[in-house]
Amino acid sequence: MLYTQEKFQTDILGLVTKHNIPYMEAIVMLCTEKSVDVEDIMGLITPFLKDKLFVEGQRAGMLKREPSVLEHF
């Protein structure tokens, strides 16, 4: 099945909601179910999903937090 960005995002959101799991886990789960390498879906990641993954990465300590505007005052 060929995926569009919209269909991919909808399926990921469905998995996140249904299983109460992080976005990254939902992406890995969908790729496993469809027998697709995670690296092959990079073009399907929407800006919305990218933002969600970024926040998850920050919260998990995998990505450096961006300084807050208030930290400059």
N, C-alpha and C positions, 0 to 999 in steps of 0.2 A: 504494500500500500504506500502510495506517495503521500507525504505529509506537506501541508502548507504550514506557515508559521502560526496561523490562527488555529488550525486543527491541533497542532502540537501543543500550543498553549492551553487550549481547552482541555485536552486529555491530561496534561500535567496538573492543571487546577483541579480537575476531577479526582485525581489520585491523592493530591494533597488534602483535599476536603474529606474524601471517603476514608482514608487511612490515617489521617491526622499525622502526616509525616512531613519532613522538610522538603523543599523544592528539589534539592540535589538528589535526595533519595528517590523522589518520584521520577526524576529523569533517568536515573540508573535503572529503576524498576521497569519503566516503559521500554527502555532500550533492551533490557534483558528479555522481556516478554516478546518483543518484536525481532529479537536476534539481530540487533543493530549495534555497531560499535559506538560508544559514547562520542568518540572523536568525529564521527560522521554526521552528527546532528548540530554542529556548531552554527550552521546557517539557519537553523530553525529557532534559535534562541531570540526571542523578541526583547525589545528594550525593557518591557515589564518584567520578564523572567530574569533578565540580566540584573536588574535592580534588586530583585528578591534574592538572587544568588549572592550578590555583593553583600547585602545586609546579613545573610546567614553566615557568610565567610567572616565578616567582621565580628559578629557575636561569638563565633567559634574560635576567634583568635587566629584565624588563618590569614587574614588580611589586615593591614595596618589601618587603623581608624583615621579618618580625615579630621583635621582639627576643626573644632566648632568655631563659629564666628565669634562667640562670646569669649573664647580663649585669648583673643587678640586685644581685649580691653582690660 
